[in-house]
Amino acid sequence: MGDPAGCGPQITERAWEQRNDLKLAPFFVIADPKVYEPTLPVAIIRRPEDAVEAFKSALPVLPIEIEPHQALTPGRPNPALAPAIIESIRRAVELCVHGHATAMVTNPISKAVLYEAGFEFPGHTEYIADLCSPSGAPLTPIMMLVGGGLRVSLATIHVPLMKVLEHLDASTLHKAADITHRALIEDFGIATPRLAFTGLNPHAGEDGKIGTEERDLINPAAQKLRDQGINVSDARPGDTVFHEALSGTYDAVIAMTHDQGLIPVKTLDMWGGVNITLGLPIIRTSPDHGTAYDAAANRACRPDSLIAALKLAEDVAAHRATHNG
């Protein structure tokens, strides 16, 4: 359900209201039914499979309780909501891991709200990755943004610009490329993916004249990946590589920093971009925007990105089923 004080309830309602016109696959929400009951019909379900029939005439809700209910006011973040938000995420992962749900689509949360309540993970993605590997080797989730004709993975995510080089090394680049390569095959149905690394510096370093990270780090990593059969370019200038991808030269771009990757996607498709987490054993997508508390207070939330996330989750599930036979 995401943060019920944010845009999640409204965009969920509006996606369900358009379910027939958009031919959306059946979905259900793990939430307190009271969040939705004032504005549309709700069907409380006890098992995920009950959602298929219920979805035709009501929003299926697998119930959890928000306590106290007075804590919920649309547009007002409140740490008292954190336990229900966290439980919704946990239950969704559990259902996907055990095959009771095909995919999970996470409505936006406020990390600040969860931190104030003692949440110990940097965000949604890290918590989901931890739940997916309770006793195994740690997973390496990769954030990919899909929108505007682009697929963009991030080598580093929420890292201050001055600290990027503390997090960017050959191992990081190898994992980002390997996981993106496999996802393009298994999740997007691209048999022979073509990847591009962005440069870190202007003009991809200009042969070392405007920075050496491309020459000393990114390009050697790309060569090792090519030697292993992964088709990835040397560092391409950040001001042209996204145009090259749009023109069909590359199937995905791996950006070195958060804003370098998100700016082109959000510029091309501000309302319909999707965040998909690669490298997990389950399918997880999310709207590419935050909680939008102001819009939630005014009931002015747009469901475009959630609808795109629902559709992408369905598409990825179909590709995985085909790939796995």
Secondary structure in CASP SS format (residue, H / E / C, confidence):
PFRMAT SS
TARGET T0000
AUTHOR 0000-0000-0000
METHOD secondary structure of the structure
MODEL  1
M C 1.00
G C 1.00
D C 1.00
P C 1.00
A C 1.00
G C 1.00
C C 1.00
G H 1.00
P H 1.00
Q H 1.00
I H 1.00
T H 1.00
E H 1.00
R H 1.00
A H 1.00
W H 1.00
E H 1.00
Q C 1.00
R H 1.00
N H 1.00
D H 1.00
L H 1.00
K C 1.00
L C 1.00
A C 1.00
P C 1.00
F C 1.00
F C 1.00
V E 1.00
I E 1.00
A E 1.00
D C 1.00
P H 1.00
K H 1.00
V H 1.00
Y C 1.00
E C 1.00
P C 1.00
T C 1.00
L C 1.00
P C 1.00
V E 1.00
A E 1.00
I E 1.00
I C 1.00
R C 1.00
R C 1.00
P H 1.00
E H 1.00
D H 1.00
A H 1.00
V H 1.00
E H 1.00
A H 1.00
F C 1.00
K C 1.00
S C 1.00
A C 1.00
L E 1.00
P E 1.00
V E 1.00
L E 1.00
P E 1.00
I C 1.00
E C 1.00
I C 1.00
E C 1.00
P C 1.00
H H 1.00
Q H 1.00
A H 1.00
L C 1.00
T E 1.00
P C 1.00
G C 1.00
R E 1.00
P C 1.00
N C 1.00
P H 1.00
A H 1.00
L H 1.00
A H 1.00
P H 1.00
A H 1.00
I H 1.00
I H 1.00
E H 1.00
S H 1.00
I H 1.00
R H 1.00
R H 1.00
A H 1.00
V H 1.00
E H 1.00
L H 1.00
C H 1.00
V H 1.00
H C 1.00
G C 1.00
H C 1.00
A C 1.00
T C 1.00
A C 1.00
M E 1.00
V E 1.00
T C 1.00
N C 1.00
P C 1.00
I C 1.00
S C 1.00
K H 1.00
A H 1.00
V H 1.00
L H 1.00
Y H 1.00
E H 1.00
A C 1.00
G C 1.00
F C 1.00
E C 1.00
F C 1.00
P C 1.00
G C 1.00
H H 1.00
T H 1.00
E H 1.00
Y H 1.00
I H 1.00
A H 1.00
D H 1.00
L H 1.00
C H 1.00
S C 1.00
P C 1.00
S C 1.00
G C 1.00
A C 1.00
P C 1.00
L C 1.00
T C 1.00
P C 1.00
I E 1.00
M E 1.00
M E 1.00
L E 1.00
V E 1.00
G E 1.00
G C 1.00
G C 1.00
L E 1.00
R E 1.00
V E 1.00
S E 1.00
L E 1.00
A C 1.00
T C 1.00
I C 1.00
H C 1.00
V C 1.00
P C 1.00
L H 1.00
M H 1.00
K H 1.00
V H 1.00
L H 1.00
E H 1.00
H H 1.00
L C 1.00
D C 1.00
A H 1.00
S H 1.00
T H 1.00
L H 1.00
H H 1.00
K H 1.00
A H 1.00
A H 1.00
D H 1.00
I H 1.00
T H 1.00
H H 1.00
R H 1.00
A H 1.00
L H 1.00
I H 1.00
E H 1.00
D C 1.00
F C 1.00
G C 1.00
I C 1.00
A C 1.00
T C 1.00
P C 1.00
R C 1.00
L E 1.00
A E 1.00
F E 1.00
T E 1.00
G C 1.00
L C 1.00
N C 1.00
P H 1.00
H H 1.00
A H 1.00
G H 1.00
E C 1.00
D C 1.00
G C 1.00
K C 1.00
I C 1.00
G C 1.00
T C 1.00
E H 1.00
E H 1.00
R H 1.00
D H 1.00
L H 1.00
I H 1.00
N H 1.00
P H 1.00
A H 1.00
A H 1.00
Q H 1.00
K H 1.00
L H 1.00
R H 1.00
D H 1.00
Q C 1.00
G C 1.00
I C 1.00
N C 1.00
V E 1.00
S C 1.00
D C 1.00
A C 1.00
R E 1.00
P C 1.00
G C 1.00
D C 1.00
T C 1.00
V H 1.00
F H 1.00
H H 1.00
E H 1.00
A H 1.00
L H 1.00
S C 1.00
G C 1.00
T C 1.00
Y C 1.00
D C 1.00
A E 1.00
V E 1.00
I E 1.00
A E 1.00
M C 1.00
T C 1.00
H H 1.00
D H 1.00
Q H 1.00
G H 1.00
L H 1.00
I H 1.00
P H 1.00
V H 1.00
K H 1.00
T H 1.00
L H 1.00
D C 1.00
M C 1.00
W C 1.00
G C 1.00
G C 1.00
V E 1.00
N E 1.00
I E 1.00
T E 1.00
L E 1.00
G C 1.00
L C 1.00
P C 1.00
I C 1.00
I C 1.00
R E 1.00
T E 1.00
S E 1.00
P E 1.00
D C 1.00
H C 1.00
G C 1.00
T C 1.00
A C 1.00
Y H 1.00
D H 1.00
A H 1.00
A H 1.00
A H 1.00
N C 1.00
R C 1.00
A C 1.00
C C 1.00
R C 1.00
P C 1.00
D H 1.00
S H 1.00
L H 1.00
I H 1.00
A H 1.00
A H 1.00
L H 1.00
K H 1.00
L H 1.00
A H 1.00
E H 1.00
D H 1.00
V H 1.00
A H 1.00
A H 1.00
H H 1.00
R H 1.00
A H 1.00
T H 1.00
H H 1.00
N C 1.00
G C 1.00
END
